[in-house]
Amino acid sequence: MEIGLLHYLTVAAVLFGFGLFCIITRRHAVGILLGVELILNAAALNFVAFEHYVAGGTTGQVFTVFIICLAASEAAIALAIVLQVFRAHRTIVADQIQDMKH
C-alpha cells in the first residue's frame, strides 16, 4: 500500500485538531504555546505534502523552513514573555491574569 496525499492530510488534520484542543483546554501559557506549535507543524506538513503530490517543486519546502524559523522565534519570544508575566504576577495561568498593567 502506497502512502498518498490523503494520508498526509489526515495526519496534518489530527495534528491541527490536537493543537486546537490544546489551545482551548489548557490554562497554562506553556500548554497554549504547545498547541500553537502543533498547529504550525500541521501547516508545514500540508505545505510539503501538497508540494510533493500536486505542485512539484520546492515552494512547499521553502515555506516549511520559514514556518520552522517562525516557530523557533515564536517559542523564544513567548517563553521570555511568560517569564516576565510570572515575575510580575507569580502565575502563568491565563485565567488568573486579569490585570496586565503594572
Secondary structure, DSSP 8 states (H G I E B T S, - for coil): ----HHHHHHHHHHHHHHHHHHHHH--BHHHHHHHHHHHHHHHHHHHHHHIIIII-SSHHHHHHHHHHHHHHHHHHHHHHHHHHHHHHHS--BTTT------
